[in-house]
């Protein structure tokens, strides 16, 4: 089951819970747990800007301060850097940057 099934047109509580987990932001702990399922020597990549895949490097990781951007266009990220629009709802996050722009 994919966690998105419904009964009688309404989501069951277990499928609603699965969808909530699937849609919430990933934490470092959860990422480590997910990556632990893979062979330790497998390469990690991210999708390229338009096509292909970029390798990740240690210098691809940084800590940034962001805030939700509820009115983002579908091609924009869900969050923005906090300095762009200072105020409430700011939080720290680990950013994995790809090389292609």
Secondary structure, 3 states (H helix, E strand, C coil): CCCCCEECCEECHHHHHHHHHHHCCCCHHHHHHHHCCCCCCCCCEEECCCCCEEECCHHHEEEEEEEECCCCCCCCCCEEEHHHCCCCCEEEEEEECCCCC
